[in-house]
Amino acid sequence: MDRASDVLLALRPVTFRYKPEIDPEGVPQFGLVAEEVEKVNPDLVVRDENGGIYTVRYDAVNAMCSTNSSKNTGRWKNRKQPSRS
């Protein structure tokens, strides 16, 4: 499996709600826990000025998903078709 696929499969999506003072409607959110992402691939997190984990680089995660999806689509299209005779 490609390295990107390994990384993506190791990530654990979560659902959460922001505190009422941030989102009074409590709309469910989807994301990743930055501390968990850092263990899988440190390049996928942003650090603050003190070196602490600040957030996930969702732009990089999304790019990995897109690239991986494109590769899988190509594999799917190029698979050998069973004969229909």
N, C-alpha and C positions, 0 to 999 in steps of 0.2 A: 504494500500500500504506500502511496505517496506520503511524504512527511506532512503536508497540509491536511490530508485526510486523517492521519493519526492525531494531529492536534485538534481538529474539529470534533472528532469522535470522543476525545478526552474531556471536552468542555461540558459543563453541566448547566443547562439553562434553568433559570428559576423564575417564579412569578412572585411579585411583591406589590405592596401598596405604599405610596409615600405617606408621611405623617400628614394629618389633617391640615396643619398650617401651610403645608406645601401644596397639597391637592385635596381641597375640601370634599370633592366628589368621590375620592377613593377609587379612582379608575385603576384596574389591574394593569401592572406593568410587567414586561418581560425583559430579562437581561441575564448577565453573568456576574458572578462574585469575583471582583478584581483579585482578591487574595488567592482564589483557586486558579484563576487564569494565569497568574504569575508563576505558579508551580508547574503549569503545563508548558508555558512559553513566556518567558520574561519580556520578550519584545512586544507583547500584546498589551502591556499596561503602561500608563503614564505615571510618572513619579512627581511628587511635589519638590519644592526647593530643599527639603530636608532629606530627600531620598525615600520618603514613605510612599506607599502605593496610593495613587489618587483616583484613577479611573481606568476603565478598559478602553483600548483603542478599537472602538467598534468599526471604524473605517477599515482597519486592517483585517479584522475578523470578517467583515462583509466581503472584502476583496477575496479573501481565502475561500469563502463560501461560493462566490461567483466563479472563481477559477476552477474550483473542485467540481462544481455543477457542470461547467462547460466540458471538462474532461470526461465526466461520466456520461453526458449527453452524446459526446463523440463515440465513446465506447458502445453505447446503446445502439446508435445508428449504424455502426460498423460491425455489429454482431452478425454471425452467420444465420441466415434465415432458414427455417426448416422447409423442406420441399413440400409442395402442396399437391402432389400427384397421387 
